[in-house]
Amino acid sequence: LRGLPERGISLNDLSNVIEEDIEKTLPFLDQKLITEDKKLEEQLTRLVKRVCSNEIGKKPEVTILISRLA
C-alpha cells in the first residue's frame, strides 16, 4: 500500500482489513467470475475501494495483480 495511512477508522492495520475482506468474499464469488481474470480484477478493485472508503474516507487508485499457481 502506497500513500495510504497504516490504520483506518477501525484502528486496525489497513492492509489486514483489506486482506480479511478479500478472504471473506472469495468463497462466495461465482466460479465463472473467479476463472476470468478481468472480471475478478474488477470485482476485487470495487471491494478494495469500498473497504478504503469505509476505513479512510477515500477511494484510492487500485492495481490488482492476479497470480495463478498451476
C-alpha positions, 0 to 999 in steps of 0.5 A: 500500500502506497500513500495510504495511512497504516490504520483506518477508522477501525484502528486496525492495520489497513492492509489486514482489513483489506486482506480479511475482506478479500478472504471473506468474499472469495468463497462466495464469488461465482466460479465463472467470475473467479476463472476470468481474470478481468472480471475478478480484477474488477470485482476485487478493485470495487471491494478494495475501494469500498473497504478504503472508503469505509476505513479512510474516507477515500477511494484510492487508485487500485492495481490488482495483480492476479497470480495463478499457481498451476 
